[in-house]
């Protein structure tokens, strides 16, 4: 579940970066919203299959955005 929480945080971060960079296309917006709602629901109900966890984690790492370094 911790990996899924990190994936959710990254999806929110990536959606915010896309919005701030002006890269908000319809397909990208739908992808982020569906992913955020689905992962959030899975975390809220504590019922996520292992297959879904691997799918979410791997899809987030396909296009990694560099994280800011403090």
N, C-alpha and C positions, 0 to 999 in steps of 0.2 A: 504494500500500500504506500510505502514511503516513496518508491520509485514513481508511482502514479501521481502522487502529490507534487513531486518535482516536475513531472511532465505537464501537469495542469498549470503550474506556475510559469513554466516556459511558454506554454501556449498563450497565456495572458500577456506575458512579456512580448512575445512575437507579434501578437495582434496589436498591442500598443505601438510597437516600433513601426509596423506597417502603416498604421494610422498616422503617426507623426511624420513618416517619410513620404506620405501622400501616395502610397502604393496599395490603395484599397480598391481591389477589383471585386466584382460580385462573387466569383468562385472562391477567392481567397477569404472573403468575409464569411461566406457560408461554411467553408472548411473550419475556420477558427471557431465560429459560434457552435457548430455541431459538436466539435471536439471538446470544447470547454463545457458545454452542457452535459454531454455524455460522460466525460471523466468526472465532473463534479457530482453527477447523480450516482455514479459508481462508488465514489468516495463517501457520499452521504449515507448510502444504504449498505456500505461495506460488502457489496456483492458484485465483484468484478471477476470475470473468468481469467485464467492465466493467459489464454489466447488473446484476449482484449488488451491485457497489460503489455504483452510483447508487441502487439500491433501499434499501440499508442506510443510506446517508448521508441520503437524503431522509426515510426513515421516522423516523430519530432526531431530525431537526429539526422534525418535525410538532408534537411536544409537548416543546419545550425547557424544561428545568428550569433556573432561574438558577444559575449557578456561584458558589460562595462567593468573595468578594473578600478577599484577605489585607491 
